[in-house]
Amino acid sequence: MLASFASLLAGPLIAGFFVKQSKEYCVEEDLEALLVRMRLRRYPETIPVLASFWLKTVDSSGYERRHWKKLNQLLKGVLGEQLPDAQSRQAIVDIQTWIQQTVSLTRQPPQSKSPQSERIFATLDSDLLAPYINRLLNEWLPLEVARLLVNEDASTFSEDGGIPALAIGRALEALLVREHLSPRALEMLLQPELFSPHDVYPADAEILQDVVLSRLGRTWAPPHSVMPATLLCVASDSQLPANYGEAVRHAFLAAQPEGEELHVPIAPAEALEIGKVEPVRIGSVIVTMDGRWWEAVSHQNGEPHSVVYRPMGRLRLDYAADHLRLRVPWPETRLNWSGSIPLPDTFEIFGREWHLSQWEQDA
């Protein structure tokens, strides 16, 4: 990842404008912001993007040699503590290595930015924000990533044959730079209510937030939202109502002693109909904006009537194969399968239409 840090930070900064900050930089606060965001990361494989754009932000904010020296000392202490995952530890090591190799007594101050008043910014209509984000992440981003991977040295990217998260981050930055969005428009792209797992891959949303915050010159991030939820699939023998997908939009989280639950409210008449069959058949899977998939485990009678879900895992796109792949759970378990398996030909999630290519049965 170190080479990618260098490529992001070398040469004139293309991040555009940055909000003017106080001359007394708080190194501890900047580092705390990074550590908090690492701990809250839903897709640890995107932590290299977080670290790279955080480093770019503090580098562009005007850190002097004494600030870098203090940050380097603080990073040594962080490495002696418990970090949430290997990706976070490696990111801290890479930041520290970059500081030690790049920052010196002769380091030049950051180049001055053009005043914002001399720039022409594009704005976004609030009604068009969600469609804009969907096109940005699902149409323009794949094309820009492909262009970067063709034009850039492959060693700048990665290692496992898939599309590295840093390539996605660089592609998003290039797209936003070309859009010349105003600070207010960038702020609007951080609103959690604009994102749905039906339309957006949550890992891409995390990377988009990293890039937007860097362009705004910020190290702290607004809180993520688990909701909304979207219906992924329903078992063929399920007694759930035909319009159940609409009900899932009103799902809410409920904290229980044994862990988180997700409740989907249903009408009393629908609950009565479900309860007529034993055993209750509510097999279904829903996905939330944090990428987790939830399986129906029970139904709740009495106000409020609801179908209860518990988290089972996190969905991830697989870029390593010839074609983009997604492995999804099927909410129907049998000891033996015979005849045709009633699976949908297509389904939609993460802004894409998916076609069934392979059926696997766990042991």
N, C-alpha and C positions, 0 to 999 in steps of 0.2 A: 504493500500500500504506500510505501514511502515515495516511490517514483511518482505515484499519482498525486501525492501531496505537492511535490515539486512542480508537476505540470500545472496544477491548479493555481499555484502561487507565483510562478515565474512570469516575467514580462509585465506589461501594463495590465492592471486589473480591469476586467471587463464587467465587473459587477455593477458598474454604473454609479448610482448615487448611494450615499449613506447618511443616515440621520446624524446630525452633529452631536457629539458627546462632550461631556465635561472633560477637561484636561487631566483631572485626577482620576485615572483609570483604577477600577477596583478589580485587581487580578483575581482575588479570592472569589468574588461574586461571579466573574466570568467562568472560572473553573467549576464552581458549584453548579452553574447552569448546565454545563456540559455533563457533569456526573448525574444530575437529576434526569436529564434527557436520556442518558444511557440506561439508567435504571428503569425508566418507563418505556423503553423501546419494545415494540411488539414483534418486530422482525429483526433479530440481532444481526442478520446478514447485511442489513443496511447501515450498521454502525460506522463503517468506513466513510460513508457519505456524510453522516452527522459530524464526525471528527474533522473531515477535510473542510467542510464549509464553516464549521465553528472556527477552525484555525484561520481560514481566510478572513473571517469577520474580525477577529481580534488583530490580525496582521494589518488589516486596512483601517482599523480604528485609531492607529497612531501609537502603538506600543513602542516605547523606547527600550534601550538596552537593559535598564534596571528592571523594567517590567518583565522582559523575557527571562532575566536571571531569577526573578522571584517566581515566575511561573514554573521554570525548570525545577526549582527547589520544591515547590508544592507537588509537582508531578512525581518526584521521587517518593514523597510521603504517600501519595495515592497508590503507588505500586506496591507499597508494603501493607495495604489494606485489602479487604475482601472485595473483589469486583464481581459484578453480576454474571459475567460470562467471559469466555476466552476472547471474543471479538472486542470487548471493551478494554481488556488488558492490552491486546495488541495495538489498539488505537492509541492508548496512552503512551506506549513505547514508541510508536511511530511519531507522535507529536513531539515527544522529548528528543528523539533522534533528529528530527527536522530542526528543532531549536538549536541543538548542539552543532549541527553541520552548517546551518544557514546564518544564524544571528552572530554577528561579530562586532568588534569595536568600530569598524568602518561601515557598518550597515547604514544605507541611505534611508532617510525617512520616507514614508509612503508618498506617492505622487499626489499632488493636490487634485481635487475633483473639480469639474466645471460646476459653477453655481447652478442650482436647480432651476432658477428663473430663466436661464439661457437654454434649457432643454425643452423639447416638445414631448409631452407625455400622452400616452393613450389612456382612455378611461374605459370602464366597463359598465354597462347597464346592469343593475342588480337583478333584473329578470332574466338576464342571459348568462349569469355567472355559472350556474350548474351545467348548462349545455356547453359553455366554453371550457370548463374543467374536463368534461367528458371527452371533448374533441382533443384537447391538449394532451391528455394522458393516453387515450386509446387510438387516436389517429396520427397526430403529429409526432408524438414521442417515439413510437416504433420506427418511423421513417428517419428521424434525426439520429437515433441510436445506430441504425444501420449505416447511415452516412459516416458517423464517427468511427465505427468499427472498420469500415472500408478505408478511410483516409488516415487513421492514426496507426502508429506503430503498435502492433499487437502486444508487445511487452508492457505497454502502458496499462493495458487492461489485465485480464486475469487468466486464469490458472486452470479452471476446471472445465473449460469448453462452453460454459454457459455465458449469458450476458451478465457481466459484473455490475454490482449496484453503482459503482463509481461512474460507469459509462452512462447509466440512466441519469445520475445527478448532473453530469456534464452536459448531457443532451438537453435536459430541462433548463439548465442555466442558459444555454445558447438560445433556446426558444424564447425564454422570457426577455433576454437581452434584445432580441430582434423585435419583440412586441412593443418595447418602450413603454411599459405600463407605468402609470403614475404610482406614487407611494400609496395613495388611497386605494387604487385598484389592487395593488399587491396585498394591502391589508385585508381586502374583501376576500381574497383567495384563502385566507386562514380561517374562515368561518366554518365550524364543524358541520353545521346543518346543510352545507352544500354537498356533502359526500354521502354516498350510499354504497354498500357492498354490491348492490345490483349493478352499479355503473362504474365503480372504481375499485381497483386492486389496492387494498390497504397499505401494502408496502410502498407502492408508488405514491400514495398520499403522504406517507412519512417523508419520503425523499423530497416531494414538492414542498413540504413545510420547511425542510432544511434549506432549500435553495431560496425560497421567499424570505425567510428570516435573514439569511446572509445578505440578500440584496437590500434589505431594510436596515442592515447594520446591527442586528439584535442577536444576543446570545441566549436569551430566555425564550421559551416556547409556550404558547397557550395550551391549556389542557386538552387532551384528546377525549373523544367521545366514543363510548362503546356502541351506542345506538346511532342510526336506526338498524333494524333487522330486516332481512329479506328471506323469503321461503326458497329453499334450494330444491327439495324433492319430498314427495309424499309416497308412502308405500301403497302398493296396488290394492290392498285390502283395508286401507284406512277408512274410518268412519268420519273423518273431518269434513266440514262443510265445503261445498264447491268454491265458495268465495274466501277460503281460508287465507289466501295470500294477502287480501286486504286487511284481515284481522292482525296478521303478523306485523303490519306497519305500526300497530298500536302496542306492541310488546313493551314490557318494562322489566327492569332488573329488580330482584328481591334478594336481600341478604338473609341467609339462613345459617344456623350453627354449623351445618355440614358443608357449607360453601355457597357460592353464587347460584342463583336460579334465574331463569328467564320465564316470565309468564305472558302468555298470549291470551287476552280476554276473548271469551266467546259468549254468545247469547244464552240465556237459561234454557230455551227450547233446544238449542244445539247441544248443550251439555246433557240434557235429558236423553236426546237421541243417541249420543255417544255411549251413555251408560246402559243402554238397553242390551248391548252385546257383551258377552263375557267369553274370553278376556277382552278388556277394552282395547280397541284397535285405533291407535293414534300415531302410528309410525310415521315420523317426519323428521326432517333436518332443516334447521334455519342457520343463517350466517349473519354475524354482526360486523360492525364497521371496524372492529379490532382484528378481524380475520378469523375469529374462532367459529367453529361449527358446534351447534348445540343439538342434542338428540332429545326427543320427547320421552319422558320417563313416567309421567303420571298425569292425571287430570284432577282439578280441584272443584269440588261441588260446594255450593254456597257462595254467597257474594264475596268477592267477585268470582264468577265462574271463569276458569282458565285452563289451558293446557300448559304443563310445567316442563321446562327443558333444563338440562344441565350441560355444561361445556365438556367437550370430548377431545378437542384438539384444535389445530390451526391449519387452515388451508394455505398451500403455497404453490405458486406457479413454477413449473419446471422448464427452464430455458435450455437445459443441456441436450435435449433430444433434437432430432431434425425439425420437429414441429413443436410448438408450444404445447405443453401438457399440463393437466390438472387432475390430480387423484382425489376423488370425492367419495364420501361414505354413502352407502345405500341403506335406508332405514328398515330393512326387512331381513331377518335371519331365519334360515332354515337348515336343518341337518342335511337334507338332500334336496337338490334342485332337479326337476324333470320337466321336459318340454321347453317351450319358449319362456324366457325370462322377461316379464313385462316392464322393461326399462324405457324411458323416454328416448326418442331419437335425438333430440336436441334439448338443451336447457341453457339458460342465460345466467351468468354471474360475472362480476368483476369487469363489466363493460364489454363482454364478448359472448358470442354464441358458440357453445361447445357441442361437439358431435361425439357420441360414444365410440371408442375404438377398441377397448379391451375390458374384459370382466375378470376381476380377481376375487377370490374368496379367502379370507384369513383363516388360519388354523383354528 
